[in-house]
Amino acid sequence: YLDPEYFQTSQITEKSDVYSFGVVLAELLTSKKAFSFFRPQSHRNLSMYFVSAMNEGRLDQILDKEIVSDVEYVIEVANLAKRCLRVAWRRKTKHERSCYGVGGNKDH
């Protein structure tokens, strides 16, 4: 759950919390652990695999099939997870804005 920037700076920031939240969302959406040696190498790190799959339009292939009953909501949560996990995006955005949540406002 550690922010990749932690390995460069050895500091935990609000952005680290945003990243960790993204990992938790990805775990919930896929029913996979954050890291596993039992998956193929390109899939071991769930956060990287999740963002890659979303960028390639393959979200439907990685979601837990049991949670797909409300597709619109699942896609919004997946997009929130992606925003939290994208390192370059997090550097440019304040913590409060990045996790305003589903629907784009902080009340959700």
ABEGO torsion letter per residue (X at the ends): XBBAAAAAAGBBBAAAAAAAAAAAAAAAAAGBBABBAABBAAAABAAAAAAAAAAAGAAAAABBAAAAABAAAAAAAAAAAAAAABAAAAAABBAAAAAAEBGGBAAX
